Amino acid sequence: MVGSIVASHIAKCRGIPFLANSLAIVIPESNMATIAQHIMIAMRQLQVPRCVFMTEDNDKGAAHQYDLPGSITSRKNKPEMVTMLIEDYMKTQKLVFYQNFVVAEWESAVVEDVKREFVSQMRSFLRKKKAMKQRDGTILFETFYSGKHNGGTDDFVLTLMIGVYMHHRFFSNEKYHMYWHG
């Protein structure tokens, strides 16, 4: 099901004339890796043309499997993701939204106004500090980012952060060199 929704979204995007022959780069959030793998398998079965899945490129010695599909969002990498989004894209005005948001399978969408929801999530996304008591009794403050407070969600913000974060990796990782010229 999720694979068909992603395929439908790609088809809608490619219905826009200047995106008709575009490469679709799929980067699911892979905090629950089996879902990302399920999407990748379903997309391959659907034989969506010009489609590539990005991977997190975990170290081979990492505790989890090497090169799982998607991007992991964690307390460790969210600060870098937020900094990239704000400093490299928003402050330099490199971030542009297509006038007509593309929503696949609109009839089953749970969000009525995607643009309004996106703005709402951006406004509620916060940086928080949490006191963490160490074994030796000292207290360190850990910074973390979330939009999940007061029953809120941050899915659209995380999608944007993953896109920005993995955009850099796409153009700097030799594994993807065959897809770009530069």
N, C-alpha and C positions, 0 to 999 in steps of 0.2 A: 504493500500500500504506500509506504513512504517513498519508495523508489519511483512509483508512478507519479506521485505528486512532484518530486524533483524533476522528473522527465517532462511533466506537463509545464512546469515553470520554465525550463530550458526552451521548450517549444514556443511558449508565449514570448519569451525574450527574443528568440530568433524570428518571430513574426514582425519585429521592428526592423525596417529595411536596413539600417546601418549595422545591425547585429546578426543579419541573416546567416552569415558564414563564420560566425565567431566561435572561438574555442570556449567551451564551458568548463570552468574550473570548479570542481565540487569539493568543499571543505566542511564536512559536518563536524559539529562539536563531538569530540571523541572521549569525553569523560566516562561514557558508558560505551566502550569500544565495540561491543557486539552489535549495537544499533548502527554505528558507522559502517561496520563490516556488512551488515544486512543491506544497508542502502547501496553500498558499492556492488555487492553481488546482484541485487535487483536491477541496478542500472546496467550492468553488463549483460544481464539476461534480456533487457529491453533493447539492447544494442543501440544506445543513443550515440550518434556519430559526433566526432570532434569533442570528446569529453574526457577529462583527466581528473583523477582523484589525487589530492595532495595528502601527504603524510606528515606526521610530527617529527620524523627523523630522530627517534630516541637513540641514545647511545646503545651500542650492542651489549654493553654490560648492565644496562638498566634492568630493573626488576620486572618490567613488562616486555611484551613481545616487541621486537624491532619493527619499525615502520608500519604501525597500525594506521588505518585511514583516518583522516581528519586532524583536528587540532584540539589539544587539551587546554582547558582554561583552569588555572589554579591560582592560589594566592602567590605562588612564586612568579608566574609570568604575567599576571594581570597588571602590575605596575608598569612593566615595559609596554604592554598593549595599550594602556591608557595614555602613557607618554607619547607613543607613536601616533595614536589617534589625534590627540590634542595638538602636540607640537608640530608633527610632520604633515598633518592633513588639514585640521580645522584652522589653525592659526595662519597657515600659508594659503588657505582657501583652495586646496587641491581636491576637496571633497565636494562633489556635485551630485545631486539627486535628480534622476530622470523625472521630468514633469509629471508623467503619468506612471505612478508606481505599477509594477507588474505583479499581479497576484494570481497565482495559478489556482484553479478550482474555487473561484470566488464564491460560488453558491454554498460551499461548505466551510468557508472561512469563519472563524470565531471572532475576528476583529473587524468591526464595521468600517472604521476609517484608519487605514494603516499609517498614513502620515501623522495624524493626530496622536495615535498610540506611540509611534516612534518618538515624537517630540516629548510626550509625557514620560516615557521611559528615560530619555536623556536627562530630563529635568530632575528625576528622582534617583538617578545613579549617583551614589555618594562614596566618598573616601572616608573610611572610619579607622580609628585607632583602637586597638584592644590591648589591655595590659596582660602580659604573659609572664607568670612567675616561673623563674628558672629553678633548677634543682638546687642551686647554691643559695637560693633565697632572693637573688636580685630580680628586679622587675624590668622587663624590656617591653617596648611598645611595638606591636606589629601593625603595619598598615594594610588594610584590605579594602577592596572595592566591591560594591554590590548595589543592586536596585531591588533586591528582594527584601523589602521591609514593609510593614503595614499591609501585607497581602499582595504586594506588587510583584512584578516580573521584570526581568531585564534581558529577555531573549533577543529583542531587536538590537539592543546596545551590544550584546555579546557577539551577535552576527557581524556587526560593523567592525568591532574590535578584532575578531578573527580574520575578517577580510583584509584589514590593514596589516595585521601582524604577518599573515601568510603571504600577502602580496610581496613583501620584501623578500621572503624566503623563496618565492617562486622565481624571482629574477636573480637571486644570488646562488641558487643551488644548481650545480651542474646537471643533476638528474633531470631537470626540467628544461635544459638548454635547447633541446630539439623543438620546443614549442614557441620559442621567442627568438627574435633576431636583434641582437644588440649587445 
